[in-house]
Amino acid sequence: MSEILKKAKRHAIDHYGNLVYPMDPRYDPTFERYTVNLGVRMPRLVINDATNARIINTLTLEKLCQITYNKNGNLQTQPTKHECLQALNDALNIWNQRINRIVTRAASNQLAQVPAVHHFLNPAVVIANWLYHHNTLTEDNLEDLTRTEKYWDYIDLLKSLKVIAYGDDKFGLGKIGQGIREKSKTKDEFIRNTLSLILSERYSYIEEVMHIRVLSALIHTNTAYYKFCIEANQNIEKRPESIHREYEKIYGRRSYLEFFNSLMELSRGNVIHYLEPYVTANEQILENINAIEIPQNVSPP
């Protein structure tokens, strides 16, 4: 163990207790200093509510803060304990956002079968339905609609995915849209596949730019459950009340009545399975999650 690492370990214990651990020092010859990143190893306990089995895995949060030493080993800069705690909270938020993206992508096909999702993304449904039957969509068609501006938002969204393309003063199916059309046996399947693509590839845009809060609440309900499965690396039986507590821990307060309704909407689309009193995972979604490489460490930008 290097002298710098020994000093960093003593400093971490003296100033931060067991909150963080120092990583291997890196020397920068340009600035003639050593940088020691501070990280956290967080045990994650997941309890199966049906069997009371306890699964513990470790989440590693790297590069939360830094201590620097000059070339002679003298301390130069150090974070406060408050700064370490703030960096820890930021890293946990990044982890939760990562889980939300992964779960939404893995469950996009099933989410696209939930009736409420069709309602929340109704402009996309209207556009896909029209193009399935008529092949082209004109600007005059759009101007006849109420809330025209909202439809133009979805036109831009579908164009970005190449589901639709513009040419000869009208919209038609783009390269990706044509592929979806060819593999879809029915109109309903075409609409579901289009919504699945939107959720898989553009959910962050929908949440952060379009601000469809009711859809976000449904997606977050799903993530709150599947987060248990990811952190336990297996299908986990959870009571709705346990999932609700996890939801509020991540996303803030929400009435249990509304939360339970979202859970039942997910169950209707087979995104989750609810056999009272336990929620379990859709095995296909778990397979999709397992096919995505999930780094078990987080490094804030």
Residue pairs with C-beta under 8 A, 6 or more apart in sequence:
2 25
3 73
4 25
4 34
4 36
4 69
4 73
5 22
5 24
5 25
5 36
7 69
7 73
7 75
8 22
8 25
8 36
8 67
8 69
9 21
9 22
11 22
11 67
11 75
11 78
12 20
12 21
12 22
12 38
12 67
15 78
15 81
16 38
16 81
16 84
19 40
19 81
19 84
19 85
19 88
20 38
20 39
20 40
20 64
20 65
20 84
21 38
21 39
21 40
21 41
22 36
22 37
22 38
22 39
22 67
23 36
23 37
23 38
23 39
23 62
23 63
24 36
25 34
25 35
25 36
25 69
26 34
26 35
26 36
26 37
27 33
27 34
27 71
28 34
28 35
32 70
32 71
33 68
33 69
33 70
33 71
33 76
34 68
34 69
34 70
34 71
34 73
35 66
35 67
35 68
36 66
36 67
36 68
36 69
37 62
37 63
37 64
37 65
37 66
38 63
38 64
38 65
38 66
38 67
38 79
38 84
39 60
39 61
39 62
39 63
39 64
40 60
40 61
40 64
40 88
40 91
41 58
41 59
41 60
41 61
42 58
42 59
42 60
42 61
43 56
43 57
43 58
44 56
44 57
44 58
44 59
44 231
45 54
45 55
45 56
46 54
46 55
46 56
46 57
46 228
46 231
46 232
46 236
47 53
47 54
47 55
47 242
48 54
48 55
48 232
48 236
48 237
48 238
49 237
49 238
49 239
49 242
49 278
50 237
50 278
51 237
55 231
55 232
55 233
55 234
55 236
57 231
57 232
57 233
57 296
58 296
59 95
59 231
59 296
59 297
59 298
60 296
60 297
60 298
61 88
61 91
61 92
61 95
61 297
61 298
61 299
62 297
62 298
62 299
63 299
63 300
64 84
64 87
64 88
64 91
64 300
65 79
65 83
65 84
65 87
66 77
66 79
67 75
67 77
67 78
67 79
68 75
68 76
68 77
68 78
69 75
69 76
70 76
79 87
87 300
90 300
91 298
91 299
91 300
92 298
94 298
94 300
95 298
96 223
96 227
96 250
98 294
98 298
99 223
99 226
99 227
99 230
100 219
100 220
100 223
101 203
101 204
102 230
102 289
102 292
102 294
103 222
103 223
103 226
103 227
103 230
103 285
103 289
104 111
104 199
104 200
104 203
104 219
104 222
104 223
105 199
105 200
105 203
105 288
105 292
106 226
106 285
106 288
106 289
106 291
106 292
107 222
107 226
107 271
107 282
107 285
107 288
108 196
108 197
108 199
108 200
109 192
109 196
110 269
110 270
110 271
110 282
110 284
110 285
111 117
111 195
111 196
111 199
111 219
111 222
111 269
111 271
112 192
112 193
112 195
112 196
112 199
113 192
113 269
113 270
113 271
114 218
114 265
114 266
114 268
114 269
114 271
115 265
115 268
115 269
116 214
116 218
116 265
117 195
117 199
117 215
117 218
117 269
118 125
118 191
118 195
120 212
120 214
120 215
120 218
121 154
121 195
121 198
121 212
121 215
123 147
123 150
123 151
123 153
123 154
124 154
124 157
124 158
124 194
124 195
124 198
125 191
125 195
126 145
126 151
127 137
127 151
127 154
127 155
127 158
127 164
128 163
128 190
128 191
128 194
128 195
129 187
129 191
130 137
130 141
131 137
131 164
131 171
131 172
131 173
131 177
132 181
132 187
132 190
132 191
133 187
135 172
135 173
136 170
136 171
136 172
137 164
137 170
137 171
137 172
138 169
138 170
138 171
139 169
139 170
142 148
142 151
142 152
142 155
145 151
153 210
155 164
155 171
157 198
157 202
157 205
157 206
158 164
158 174
158 177
158 194
158 198
159 165
159 166
159 174
160 202
161 174
161 176
161 197
161 198
161 201
161 202
162 174
162 175
162 176
162 177
163 173
163 174
163 176
163 177
163 180
163 194
163 197
164 171
164 172
164 173
164 174
164 177
165 171
165 172
165 173
165 174
165 175
165 177
173 181
176 197
177 194
180 190
180 193
180 194
180 197
181 190
183 193
184 190
184 193
198 206
199 206
203 219
206 212
206 215
206 216
207 215
207 216
207 219
217 254
217 258
217 262
218 262
218 265
218 266
220 247
220 250
220 251
221 243
221 247
221 259
221 262
221 263
221 266
222 266
222 271
222 272
223 250
224 243
224 244
224 246
224 247
224 250
224 251
225 238
225 243
225 246
225 263
225 272
225 279
225 281
226 281
226 285
226 289
227 246
227 250
228 236
228 238
228 243
228 246
229 235
229 236
229 281
229 286
229 289
230 289
230 294
235 280
235 281
235 283
235 286
236 280
236 281
237 278
237 279
237 280
238 278
238 279
239 277
239 278
239 279
240 259
240 260
240 263
240 274
240 277
240 279
241 256
243 259
243 263
243 279
244 254
244 256
244 259
244 260
247 254
247 259
248 254
263 272
263 274
263 279
264 274
266 272
267 273
267 274
267 279
270 282
271 282
271 285
272 279
272 280
272 281
272 282
273 279
273 280
273 281
273 282
